[in-house]
Amino acid sequence: MALMRTRSRIANPAPPPSPIPTAKGSRSASNEILAQFLDNTLHIPDLTLPASHFPETPASRLRRQPATPVDVDLRSLLSSSGSIDRLLGSAKEFGAFLIRGHGVSVDELRSLVREADWALLGNSENPRGFVVRRNGDREEMVWIRNGNERMESLQQVERYRDFSEKMDSIANKLDAIAEQLSQVFYTNAEKQPSQKIIQGKEIALSLYRYNHQNSMEQNPALHDEIQKELFEHALSLHLPIEPCEFHIQSEAGPLTFNAGTETIIVTVGKQLEEWSNKEFKSVTGITTFSPHINGSQPSFSIELRFSTSSLKNVVERNFKTISIVDQIIIAIMFALVYKFFVFISSLITGT
């Protein structure tokens, strides 16, 4: 009987309680309790996640940051093999690297900009021996360093003398850096040709002025012009005169990173890529500036393109022709092989 009463209670549960009448009799008090419960439940609290208990390691920091070309101190290239390895690795992966401690001061760069802006750039007439090219918002003054015509023109015009001295000073410093870097490549390249003597070097120094009225992104002709210049040098040294963004375009895709006056951005040209059997990848580089830094004032940068005539000759000699000595050795080898087959065939026919 006790079991029957228990089953009866389970099968017939008690009915729900009646609503509790309110003072006004319009709605039950349970509805207000339910509404308060829903309001508190649907409200998402402000949660703060606890800090990670694992300290950040250099490896995790590298994974979090995008890969960019390495920066190397120029003085370390004379004493540290590790710096040379990092430089070569960046040239293989990105076709570019950055050099610190280059020795060109900010005051020297600004003084050059003042002289250039007053003497040459922006004028409708330019002295003989200077090549000024204008493309959209960018003006380029090509420095013909060894041109006799330029020297005669500077002697005739007094106002270009200070500008010439400052340009020569910076050209000498960048030229020395480019020659030191080229020696690093020619000495440490894995796929280097047998001859690595540097003779007949050639440099072209350009001073750029960027006007901010137009956006460089809207100037495709500028990119085409830079693309053609890729085949004309071994190394290109870019020195911004104020903070900038540097854009690299290679077969692997585009890459953008920040740079300033304390660094020189070095990019690999087609000449060095061919000399090294594509061990180092050639890239194009474009410097852009944010207009809000100087407002309506123009921005400036310097580029030195370094090449050697002997480098081109080495490439052509190693990949396009066979020396006379090699031809004689090959002919002797063919003659010996022919004699060997004749001797073997005579033995077979004799038996």
C-alpha positions as CSV (number, residue, x, y, z in Angstrom):
1,M,0.0,0.0,0.0
2,A,2.8,2.4,0.8
3,L,4.3,1.6,-2.7
4,M,1.0,2.3,-4.4
5,R,0.7,5.7,-2.7
6,T,4.3,6.6,-3.8
7,R,3.5,5.8,-7.4
8,S,0.3,7.8,-7.3
9,R,2.2,10.9,-6.1
10,I,4.7,10.5,-8.9
11,A,2.1,10.0,-11.6
12,N,0.0,12.9,-10.4
13,P,2.3,15.9,-9.6
14,A,1.0,18.8,-7.6
15,P,-0.5,21.6,-9.7
16,P,1.5,24.9,-10.0
17,P,0.8,27.5,-7.4
18,S,-1.7,30.2,-8.1
19,P,-0.4,33.6,-9.1
20,I,0.1,36.0,-6.3
21,P,-2.2,38.9,-6.7
22,T,-0.7,42.3,-6.6
23,A,-2.1,45.4,-4.9
24,K,-3.7,46.6,-8.1
25,G,-4.6,43.2,-9.3
26,S,-3.3,44.0,-12.8
27,R,-0.5,41.4,-12.9
28,S,1.2,38.9,-10.7
29,A,4.2,39.5,-8.6
30,S,5.9,36.4,-10.1
31,N,6.1,38.2,-13.4
32,E,8.1,41.0,-11.9
33,I,10.5,38.6,-10.3
34,L,10.9,36.8,-13.6
35,A,11.5,40.1,-15.4
36,Q,14.2,41.1,-13.0
37,F,15.8,37.7,-13.3
38,L,15.8,38.0,-17.1
39,D,17.3,41.5,-17.0
40,N,20.1,40.3,-14.8
41,T,20.7,37.2,-16.9
42,L,20.8,38.9,-20.3
43,H,23.2,41.6,-19.1
44,I,26.8,40.6,-20.2
45,P,29.3,41.4,-17.5
46,D,32.6,43.1,-18.2
47,L,35.3,40.5,-18.0
48,T,39.0,41.0,-18.0
49,L,41.1,38.0,-19.0
50,P,44.0,37.3,-16.8
51,A,47.5,37.9,-18.0
52,S,49.5,35.1,-19.5
53,H,51.5,33.1,-17.0
54,F,54.1,32.3,-19.7
55,P,56.7,35.0,-20.3
56,E,57.2,36.1,-23.9
57,T,60.3,34.5,-25.5
58,P,62.2,35.9,-28.5
59,A,60.8,33.1,-30.7
60,S,57.2,34.0,-29.8
61,R,58.0,37.7,-30.4
62,L,59.3,36.9,-33.9
63,R,56.3,34.8,-34.7
64,R,54.0,37.7,-33.7
65,Q,55.9,40.3,-35.8
66,P,56.0,40.2,-39.6
67,A,59.4,39.3,-41.1
68,T,61.3,42.3,-42.5
69,P,64.9,42.8,-43.8
70,V,67.6,42.8,-41.1
71,D,69.5,45.9,-40.0
72,V,73.3,45.6,-39.6
73,D,75.8,48.1,-38.2
74,L,78.3,49.0,-40.8
75,R,81.3,48.7,-38.4
76,S,80.3,45.1,-37.5
77,L,80.9,44.0,-41.0
78,L,84.7,44.4,-40.4
79,S,84.8,42.2,-37.3
80,S,81.7,40.0,-37.0
81,S,81.0,37.1,-39.2
82,G,77.6,36.8,-37.7
83,S,76.6,40.2,-39.1
84,I,77.8,39.2,-42.5
85,D,75.7,36.0,-42.4
86,R,72.6,38.0,-41.4
87,L,73.2,40.5,-44.2
88,L,73.6,37.7,-46.8
89,G,70.6,35.9,-45.5
90,S,68.4,39.0,-45.8
91,A,69.7,39.6,-49.3
92,K,68.7,36.0,-50.2
93,E,65.3,36.2,-48.6
94,F,64.2,39.7,-49.2
95,G,66.7,41.2,-51.7
96,A,67.3,44.0,-49.2
97,F,68.8,44.9,-45.9
98,L,69.4,48.0,-43.7
99,I,72.7,49.6,-42.7
100,R,73.1,51.6,-39.5
101,G,76.1,53.8,-38.6
102,H,76.6,55.0,-42.1
103,G,78.3,58.3,-41.0
104,V,76.0,60.7,-42.9
105,S,74.6,63.2,-40.3
106,V,71.1,64.7,-40.3
107,D,72.6,68.2,-40.4
108,E,74.6,67.3,-43.5
109,L,71.4,66.0,-45.2
110,R,69.3,69.0,-44.3
111,S,72.0,71.4,-45.5
112,L,72.1,69.5,-48.8
113,V,68.3,69.8,-49.1
114,R,68.4,73.6,-48.6
115,E,71.1,74.0,-51.3
116,A,69.4,71.7,-53.7
117,D,66.0,73.3,-53.3
118,W,67.4,76.8,-53.8
119,A,69.9,76.0,-56.6
120,L,68.3,73.3,-58.8
121,L,65.1,71.6,-58.1
122,G,61.9,73.4,-58.9
123,N,63.6,75.7,-61.5
124,S,62.6,75.7,-65.1
125,E,66.2,76.0,-66.2
126,N,69.0,73.8,-65.0
127,P,72.8,74.1,-65.7
128,R,74.5,71.8,-68.2
129,G,75.7,68.5,-66.8
130,F,72.6,68.0,-64.5
131,V,69.7,65.8,-65.5
132,V,66.4,66.7,-63.8
133,R,63.5,64.4,-64.5
134,R,60.0,65.1,-63.4
135,N,57.4,62.4,-63.1
136,G,54.1,63.3,-61.4
137,D,54.8,64.4,-57.8
138,R,58.5,63.3,-57.9
139,E,61.4,65.3,-59.2
140,E,64.8,63.5,-59.7
141,M,68.1,65.3,-60.1
142,V,70.7,62.9,-61.4
143,W,74.3,63.8,-60.3
144,I,76.7,63.3,-63.2
145,R,79.7,63.1,-60.9
146,N,82.5,62.7,-63.4
147,G,81.1,64.9,-66.1
148,N,83.5,67.6,-67.4
149,E,80.5,69.6,-68.7
150,R,79.1,69.8,-65.2
151,M,82.3,71.0,-63.7
152,E,82.7,73.8,-66.3
153,S,79.1,74.8,-65.6
154,L,79.6,75.0,-61.9
155,Q,82.7,77.1,-62.3
156,Q,80.7,79.6,-64.3
157,V,77.8,79.8,-61.8
158,E,78.9,80.7,-58.2
159,R,75.6,79.7,-56.5
160,Y,76.1,76.0,-57.4
161,R,79.5,75.7,-55.7
162,D,78.3,74.9,-52.1
163,F,75.7,72.5,-53.5
164,S,78.4,70.7,-55.5
165,E,80.7,70.4,-52.5
166,K,77.9,68.9,-50.3
167,M,76.8,66.5,-53.0
168,D,80.4,65.3,-53.5
169,S,80.8,64.7,-49.8
170,I,77.7,62.5,-49.5
171,A,78.5,60.8,-52.8
172,N,82.0,59.9,-51.5
173,K,80.5,58.4,-48.3
174,L,77.8,56.4,-50.0
175,D,80.3,55.2,-52.7
176,A,82.7,53.9,-50.0
177,I,79.8,52.0,-48.3
178,A,78.7,50.5,-51.6
179,E,82.2,49.4,-52.4
180,Q,82.5,47.8,-49.0
181,L,79.2,46.0,-49.4
182,S,80.1,44.7,-52.8
183,Q,83.3,43.3,-51.4
184,V,81.2,41.4,-48.8
185,F,79.1,39.9,-51.5
186,Y,81.9,39.0,-53.9
187,T,83.9,37.4,-51.1
188,N,81.1,35.4,-49.3
189,A,78.8,34.4,-52.2
190,E,78.3,30.7,-52.4
191,K,77.7,30.6,-56.2
192,Q,80.4,33.1,-57.1
193,P,82.3,32.9,-60.4
194,S,86.0,32.2,-60.3
195,Q,87.0,35.9,-60.8
196,K,85.8,38.5,-58.4
197,I,88.1,41.5,-59.1
198,I,86.2,44.8,-59.0
199,Q,87.3,47.2,-61.7
200,G,85.8,50.2,-63.4
201,K,83.0,50.9,-60.9
202,E,80.2,53.2,-61.9
203,I,77.9,55.2,-59.7
204,A,74.8,57.3,-60.3
205,L,73.6,59.5,-57.5
206,S,70.0,60.9,-57.5
207,L,68.4,63.4,-55.2
208,Y,64.6,63.1,-55.1
209,R,62.0,65.7,-54.1
210,Y,58.4,64.5,-53.4
211,N,55.6,67.0,-53.6
212,H,52.5,66.0,-51.6
213,Q,49.8,67.5,-53.9
214,N,49.4,64.2,-55.7
215,S,49.5,60.7,-54.3
216,M,52.3,58.5,-55.5
217,E,49.9,55.5,-55.5
218,Q,48.1,57.2,-58.4
219,N,51.2,57.4,-60.6
220,P,51.8,54.0,-62.4
221,A,54.4,55.6,-64.8
222,L,56.7,56.1,-61.8
223,H,56.6,52.3,-61.0
224,D,57.3,51.5,-64.7
225,E,60.3,53.8,-64.7
226,I,61.8,52.2,-61.5
227,Q,61.2,48.8,-63.0
228,K,63.4,49.6,-66.0
229,E,66.2,50.9,-63.7
230,L,66.3,47.5,-62.0
231,F,68.6,46.1,-64.7
232,E,71.1,48.9,-64.6
233,H,73.0,48.3,-61.3
234,A,74.3,45.8,-58.8
235,L,73.3,47.6,-55.5
236,S,71.1,50.5,-54.8
237,L,71.5,52.6,-51.6
238,H,68.4,54.5,-50.5
239,L,68.9,57.2,-47.8
240,P,65.7,59.0,-46.7
241,I,66.1,62.5,-45.2
242,E,63.1,62.0,-42.9
243,P,61.0,59.1,-41.7
244,C,59.3,57.2,-44.5
245,E,57.8,54.0,-45.6
246,F,59.8,51.8,-48.0
247,H,58.0,49.5,-50.4
248,I,59.7,46.4,-51.9
249,Q,58.4,44.5,-54.9
250,S,59.8,41.1,-55.7
251,E,58.8,37.8,-57.1
252,A,57.7,36.7,-53.6
253,G,55.3,39.7,-53.4
254,P,55.1,43.2,-51.9
255,L,56.7,44.1,-48.6
256,T,56.5,47.4,-46.6
257,F,58.5,48.6,-43.6
258,N,59.4,51.9,-41.9
259,A,62.8,53.5,-42.2
260,G,64.5,56.8,-41.1
261,T,67.6,58.9,-41.5
262,E,69.6,56.6,-39.2
263,T,69.5,53.7,-41.8
264,I,70.3,53.1,-45.4
265,I,68.1,50.7,-47.2
266,V,70.1,48.6,-49.6
267,T,68.4,46.7,-52.4
268,V,69.9,44.1,-54.8
269,G,69.9,44.9,-58.5
270,K,69.7,42.6,-61.5
271,Q,73.4,42.8,-62.1
272,L,74.2,41.2,-58.8
273,E,71.5,38.6,-59.1
274,E,72.9,37.4,-62.5
275,W,76.5,37.4,-61.2
276,S,75.5,35.2,-58.2
277,N,73.4,32.7,-60.3
278,K,70.2,34.1,-58.6
279,E,71.5,33.4,-55.1
280,F,70.6,37.0,-54.2
281,K,67.2,38.2,-55.4
282,S,66.8,41.5,-57.2
283,V,63.9,43.8,-56.1
284,T,62.6,47.3,-56.8
285,G,62.2,49.8,-54.0
286,I,60.0,52.9,-53.7
287,T,60.1,55.5,-50.9
288,T,56.9,57.2,-49.8
289,F,56.3,59.9,-47.2
290,S,53.3,60.9,-45.2
291,P,52.1,64.4,-46.1
292,H,51.1,65.2,-42.5
293,I,54.7,65.1,-41.3
294,N,55.8,68.3,-43.1
295,G,52.4,69.5,-44.1
296,S,52.7,71.1,-47.6
297,Q,56.5,71.0,-47.5
298,P,58.2,68.6,-49.9
299,S,60.1,65.5,-48.8
300,F,63.5,64.4,-49.9
301,S,65.6,61.2,-50.3
302,I,68.9,60.2,-51.9
303,E,69.7,57.1,-53.9
304,L,73.0,55.8,-55.1
305,R,73.1,53.1,-57.8
306,F,76.4,51.1,-57.8
307,S,77.6,48.9,-60.6
308,T,81.0,47.7,-61.9
309,S,81.9,47.1,-65.5
310,S,84.0,44.1,-64.6
311,L,81.0,42.5,-63.0
312,K,79.1,42.6,-66.3
313,N,82.1,41.1,-68.1
314,V,82.5,38.3,-65.6
315,V,78.8,37.4,-66.0
316,E,79.0,37.4,-69.8
317,R,82.3,35.4,-69.8
318,N,81.0,32.8,-67.4
319,F,77.6,32.2,-68.9
320,K,77.9,33.1,-72.6
321,T,81.3,31.9,-73.8
322,I,83.8,29.1,-73.3
323,S,87.5,30.0,-73.1
324,I,90.1,28.7,-75.6
325,V,91.7,26.5,-72.9
326,D,88.4,24.9,-72.1
327,Q,87.8,24.2,-75.8
328,I,91.2,22.5,-76.2
329,I,90.6,20.3,-73.1
330,I,87.2,19.3,-74.4
331,A,88.6,18.5,-77.9
332,I,91.3,16.3,-76.3
333,M,88.7,14.4,-74.2
334,F,86.6,13.7,-77.3
335,A,89.7,12.5,-79.2
336,L,90.6,10.1,-76.3
337,V,87.1,8.8,-76.1
338,Y,87.0,8.2,-79.9
339,K,90.4,6.3,-79.8
340,F,89.1,4.2,-76.9
341,F,85.9,3.1,-78.9
342,V,88.0,2.4,-82.0
343,F,90.3,0.2,-80.0
344,I,87.4,-1.7,-78.4
345,S,85.7,-2.3,-81.7
346,S,88.9,-3.6,-83.3
347,L,89.3,-6.1,-80.5
348,I,85.7,-7.3,-81.0
349,T,86.0,-7.7,-84.7
350,G,89.4,-9.4,-84.4
351,T,88.0,-12.1,-82.2
